[in-house]
């Protein structure tokens, strides 16, 4: 099996990995935002 035939598979897996990483980072930023709001509320 030539290497250039496997390139689409690699790029596809990389793309899915990047998408999942972006989703998790978005979720993490949401959580941190919520936590900072909560901490500010506690401080007041």
ROVO-497945 format. One record per atom (N, C-alpha, C): residue number from 0; residue in one letter; atom name; x, z, y. Coordinates in nm, 4 decimals, decimal comma. Atoms other than C-alpha are relative to their C-alpha. Layout:
! ROVO-497945
+-----+----+----+----------+----------+----------+
!   i ! aa ! at !     east !       up !    north !
+-----+----+----+----------+----------+----------+
! NUM !  A ! CA !        X !        Z !        Y !
...
+-----+----+----+----------+----------+----------+
! end
This chain:
! ROVO-497945
+-----+----+----+----------+----------+----------+
!   i ! aa ! at !     east !       up !    north !
+-----+----+----+----------+----------+----------+
!   0 !  X !  N !   0,0849 !   0,0000 !  -0,1205 !
!   0 !  X ! CA !   0,0000 !   0,0000 !   0,0000 !
!   0 !  X !  C !   0,0880 !   0,0000 !   0,1250 !
!   1 !  X !  N !  -0,0816 !   0,0069 !  -0,1219 !
!   1 !  X ! CA !   0,1547 !  -0,1079 !   0,3314 !
!   1 !  X !  C !  -0,0364 !   0,1110 !   0,0981 !
!   2 !  X !  N !   0,0185 !  -0,1101 !  -0,0943 !
!   2 !  X ! CA !   0,1925 !   0,1408 !   0,6098 !
!   2 !  X !  C !  -0,1033 !  -0,0340 !   0,1071 !
!   3 !  X !  N !   0,0905 !   0,0356 !  -0,1103 !
!   3 !  X ! CA !  -0,0017 !  -0,0524 !   0,8753 !
!   3 !  X !  C !  -0,1464 !   0,0046 !  -0,0429 !
!   4 !  X !  N !   0,1379 !  -0,0139 !   0,0473 !
!   4 !  X ! CA !  -0,3104 !  -0,0403 !   0,6531 !
!   4 !  X !  C !  -0,0444 !   0,1456 !   0,0053 !
!   5 !  X !  N !   0,0330 !  -0,1421 !  -0,0027 !
!   5 !  X ! CA !  -0,2917 !   0,3371 !   0,6597 !
!   5 !  X !  C !  -0,0094 !   0,0520 !   0,1434 !
!   6 !  X !  N !   0,0037 !  -0,0445 !  -0,1396 !
!   6 !  X ! CA !  -0,2608 !   0,3567 !   1,0390 !
!   6 !  X !  C !  -0,1401 !   0,0347 !   0,0493 !
!   7 !  X !  N !   0,1353 !  -0,0378 !  -0,0443 !
!   7 !  X ! CA !  -0,6383 !   0,3492 !   1,1034 !
!   7 !  X !  C !  -0,0438 !   0,1352 !  -0,0553 !
!   8 !  X !  N !   0,0368 !  -0,1294 !   0,0588 !
!   8 !  X ! CA !  -0,6831 !   0,6417 !   0,8647 !
!   8 !  X !  C !   0,0662 !   0,1131 !   0,0772 !
!   9 !  X !  N !  -0,0740 !  -0,1034 !  -0,0729 !
!   9 !  X ! CA !  -0,4157 !   0,8411 !   1,0463 !
!   9 !  X !  C !  -0,0601 !   0,0202 !   0,1384 !
!  10 !  X !  N !   0,0561 !  -0,0120 !  -0,1347 !
!  10 !  X ! CA !  -0,5581 !   0,7645 !   1,3885 !
!  10 !  X !  C !  -0,1398 !   0,0616 !  -0,0054 !
!  11 !  X !  N !   0,1343 !  -0,0561 !   0,0144 !
!  11 !  X ! CA !  -0,9080 !   0,8477 !   1,2657 !
!  11 !  X !  C !   0,0066 !   0,1508 !  -0,0223 !
!  12 !  X !  N !  -0,0135 !  -0,1437 !   0,0254 !
!  12 !  X ! CA !  -0,7981 !   1,1856 !   1,1312 !
!  12 !  X !  C !   0,0504 !   0,0716 !   0,1249 !
!  13 !  X !  N !  -0,0495 !  -0,0591 !  -0,1244 !
!  13 !  X ! CA !  -0,6058 !   1,2525 !   1,4526 !
!  13 !  X !  C !  -0,1122 !   0,0135 !   0,1009 !
!  14 !  X !  N !   0,1120 !  -0,0030 !  -0,0943 !
!  14 !  X ! CA !  -0,9133 !   1,1671 !   1,6557 !
!  14 !  X !  C !  -0,0974 !   0,1126 !  -0,0343 !
!  15 !  X !  N !   0,0920 !  -0,1070 !   0,0408 !
!  15 !  X ! CA !  -1,1364 !   1,3998 !   1,4537 !
!  15 !  X !  C !   0,0621 !   0,1369 !   0,0267 !
!  16 !  X !  N !  -0,0686 !  -0,1259 !  -0,0266 !
!  16 !  X ! CA !  -0,8751 !   1,6738 !   1,4817 !
!  16 !  X !  C !  -0,0046 !   0,0337 !   0,1489 !
!  17 !  X !  N !   0,0023 !  -0,0220 !  -0,1438 !
!  17 !  X ! CA !  -0,8576 !   1,6309 !   1,8582 !
!  17 !  X !  C !  -0,1402 !   0,0394 !   0,0460 !
!  18 !  X !  N !   0,1382 !  -0,0312 !  -0,0376 !
!  18 !  X ! CA !  -1,2374 !   1,6358 !   1,8866 !
!  18 !  X !  C !  -0,0341 !   0,1440 !  -0,0384 !
!  19 !  X !  N !   0,0279 !  -0,1379 !   0,0432 !
!  19 !  X ! CA !  -1,2626 !   1,9570 !   1,6853 !
!  19 !  X !  C !   0,0763 !   0,0998 !   0,0863 !
!  20 !  X !  N !  -0,0783 !  -0,0895 !  -0,0855 !
!  20 !  X ! CA !  -0,9825 !   2,1116 !   1,8921 !
!  20 !  X !  C !  -0,0644 !   0,0123 !   0,1368 !
!  21 !  X !  N !   0,0669 !  -0,0038 !  -0,1303 !
!  21 !  X ! CA !  -1,1632 !   2,0167 !   2,2131 !
!  21 !  X !  C !  -0,1260 !   0,0851 !  -0,0064 !
!  22 !  X !  N !   0,1227 !  -0,0794 !   0,0149 !
!  22 !  X ! CA !  -1,4882 !   2,1665 !   2,0862 !
!  22 !  X !  C !   0,0328 !   0,1488 !  -0,0075 !
!  23 !  X !  N !  -0,0363 !  -0,1416 !   0,0125 !
!  23 !  X ! CA !  -1,3172 !   2,4911 !   1,9892 !
!  23 !  X !  C !   0,0528 !   0,0544 !   0,1320 !
!  24 !  X !  N !  -0,0519 !  -0,0471 !  -0,1288 !
!  24 !  X ! CA !  -1,1360 !   2,5120 !   2,3229 !
!  24 !  X !  C !  -0,1137 !   0,0172 !   0,1003 !
!  25 !  X !  N !   0,1158 !  -0,0146 !  -0,0885 !
!  25 !  X ! CA !  -1,4648 !   2,4539 !   2,5070 !
!  25 !  X !  C !  -0,0738 !   0,1293 !  -0,0325 !
!  26 !  X !  N !   0,0675 !  -0,1221 !   0,0413 !
!  26 !  X ! CA !  -1,6249 !   2,7312 !   2,3058 !
!  26 !  X !  C !   0,0801 !   0,1218 !   0,0460 !
!  27 !  X !  N !  -0,0859 !  -0,1114 !  -0,0397 !
!  27 !  X ! CA !  -1,3275 !   2,9559 !   2,3769 !
!  27 !  X !  C !  -0,0085 !   0,0240 !   0,1506 !
!  28 !  X !  N !   0,0100 !  -0,0157 !  -0,1455 !
!  28 !  X ! CA !  -1,3472 !   2,8898 !   2,7511 !
!  28 !  X !  C !  -0,1352 !   0,0605 !   0,0375 !
!  29 !  X !  N !   0,1320 !  -0,0593 !  -0,0251 !
!  29 !  X ! CA !  -1,7186 !   2,9689 !   2,7427 !
!  29 !  X !  C !   0,0032 !   0,1494 !  -0,0276 !
!  30 !  X !  N !  -0,0075 !  -0,1417 !   0,0371 !
!  30 !  X ! CA !  -1,6458 !   3,2964 !   2,5673 !
!  30 !  X !  C !   0,0800 !   0,0781 !   0,1036 !
!  31 !  X !  N !  -0,0821 !  -0,0705 !  -0,0992 !
!  31 !  X ! CA !  -1,3722 !   3,3890 !   2,8140 !
!  31 !  X !  C !  -0,0752 !   0,0128 !   0,1319 !
!  32 !  X !  N !   0,0790 !  -0,0071 !  -0,1226 !
!  32 !  X ! CA !  -1,5999 !   3,3056 !   3,1057 !
!  32 !  X !  C !  -0,1045 !   0,1113 !  -0,0116 !
!  33 !  X !  N !   0,1009 !  -0,1032 !   0,0213 !
!  33 !  X ! CA !  -1,8715 !   3,5251 !   2,9591 !
!  33 !  X !  C !   0,0630 !   0,1390 !   0,0047 !
!  34 !  X !  N !  -0,0677 !  -0,1299 !   0,0013 !
!  34 !  X ! CA !  -1,6230 !   3,8062 !   2,9022 !
!  34 !  X !  C !   0,0410 !   0,0421 !   0,1407 !
!  35 !  X !  N !  -0,0393 !  -0,0354 !  -0,1368 !
!  35 !  X ! CA !  -1,4933 !   3,7914 !   3,2595 !
!  35 !  X !  C !  -0,1224 !   0,0398 !   0,0813 !
!  36 !  X !  N !   0,1244 !  -0,0378 !  -0,0683 !
!  36 !  X ! CA !  -1,8507 !   3,7995 !   3,3894 !
!  36 !  X !  C !  -0,0405 !   0,1415 !  -0,0389 !
!  37 !  X !  N !   0,0386 !  -0,1312 !   0,0511 !
!  37 !  X ! CA !  -1,9230 !   4,0992 !   3,1702 !
!  37 !  X !  C !   0,0907 !   0,1089 !   0,0567 !
!  38 !  X !  N !  -0,0948 !  -0,0983 !  -0,0529 !
!  38 !  X ! CA !  -1,6060 !   4,2784 !   3,2853 !
!  38 !  X !  C !  -0,0237 !   0,0232 !   0,1484 !
!  39 !  X !  N !   0,0303 !  -0,0157 !  -0,1423 !
!  39 !  X ! CA !  -1,6886 !   4,2132 !   3,6486 !
!  39 !  X !  C !  -0,1263 !   0,0826 !   0,0188 !
!  40 !  X !  N !   0,1244 !  -0,0765 !  -0,0076 !
!  40 !  X ! CA !  -2,0348 !   4,3492 !   3,5906 !
!  40 !  X !  C !   0,0272 !   0,1481 !  -0,0280 !
!  41 !  X !  N !  -0,0340 !  -0,1386 !   0,0331 !
!  41 !  X ! CA !  -1,8865 !   4,6616 !   3,4326 !
!  41 !  X !  C !   0,0752 !   0,0663 !   0,1151 !
!  42 !  X !  N !  -0,0786 !  -0,0554 !  -0,1091 !
!  42 !  X ! CA !  -1,6472 !   4,7082 !   3,7217 !
!  42 !  X !  C !  -0,0910 !   0,0393 !   0,1167 !
!  43 !  X !  N !   0,0936 !  -0,0319 !  -0,1084 !
!  43 !  X ! CA !  -1,9355 !   4,7002 !   3,9711 !
!  43 !  X !  C !  -0,0888 !   0,1151 !  -0,0446 !
+-----+----+----+----------+----------+----------+
! end
